[in-house]
Amino acid sequence: MKDWLWQTIDSSVSSPTTQEIKTVTKDFRCVICKGSKMLCGKTSCPILIRFYYMVKTKPLMNDFTIDGSSPPSIFVGRIGYPHVYVGPLIPPLHGNTSFLDTPEFWQGKGIEDIVSFRSQLVRGKYRVNVKSVTQGKIVELTRELALSKDSTEVEAQFLKKPSGRLVLDDEAQPFGPSAPLKNLSLSSVKTEQRIEKAFSDTDLKASEAVVWLHNKGVLISRIQRAFSAGLFGIEKNRRFVPTRWSITAVDSTISKNLLEEVKTFPLINEFRVYEHTALDNRWLVIMIPGCWSYELIEAWYPGTVWNPSNKIAIFSDWEGYEGRTTYPQIGGCYFAARVSISRALVNEGRQATIIVLREAHPGYILPVGVWNVRENVKEALKNKPLLFNSLEESLRYISTKLDIPLVRWVENSYLLKHLLFQRKLSDFVR
């Protein structure tokens, strides 16, 4: 190994002790929690409450009725599971509103743009048991909306005037005010034929439907919507899935299937670095010649969404060739990045060891959903990579592109430490 690398990375770098992990977890528990696990012990997330007061949603309605073109879009809550709220998201707009709920169209949009058009979506809520996918008119129409291919005219009557500020979530996209539904009606729905085919096949498992639709070119966001509405699976097993859970389930299912194919491909021949910057997040994807393994490392600056401390917070999750058996502490972002990587490798017909570095800067002030990870990693992989002859050369370049010193990334990375410091049998053979 060259002198430069030894000078940059102290050879004493080692895995943290249990006590060090506990200390770091306590200091940066907001990064792990992201408003969902309430690790602080409070009943509501103080960070999100602060943002709710920053972002005020303008009143969209003067009475208890709204009519407009749903993108189409639905939302299934998780509070109170298995009894949850389901219903449509409706803007007071007519015509083609698909851009309001299709993250694949949002590349190049700023946080202000996303907040602006997402805040127009009014959520209707109807309480059901998740297994009651055929219970009543509102449930049936909500599921019919999830089958729609195009923006659909919807009229909703509420039990009270919709209220509330922009709802923020690190997994799902934001949306505006909400209220319980009294009645719901749709204009004629033009269904997405591929989704309808999966819906009609009551002997097809949900995971098989997800994979089949992805292979047929259906957008991931649309598969997630249909999955959440309980449109897939053996008929007796169908149920509503909370939106934030469906997003991760679909990303995980698709990428797991793609990786079975990836593992049959030959290895790449060179070291690659892909780059992209969006929403004040810097993304670098390192591809290394080797069998499939993957790591996502996130670094959150003070002032970013989930880091109220005055220190930079860095966390990582990884998997080897056989995958992982536990849920990553990083959450849905892990699978969102993995699905874009596995798709790119399948398209190329190659296999590699992958390390994704995410440096989140203070301009990333609001959570907008894990689509941000999936779409921006995808965008990075569309760019022409820089090619290198060694890991040392790759890391030398990366050290000029990220603000956080390289040693901090290595300290928090399993794969980088393994690649840099693990001796191989070939090292002893001359």
Order of alpha helices (4+ residues) and beta strands (2+ residues): alpha-alpha-alpha-alpha-beta-beta-beta-alpha-beta-alpha-beta-beta-alpha-alpha-alpha-alpha-beta-beta-beta-beta-alpha-beta-alpha-beta-alpha-alpha-alpha
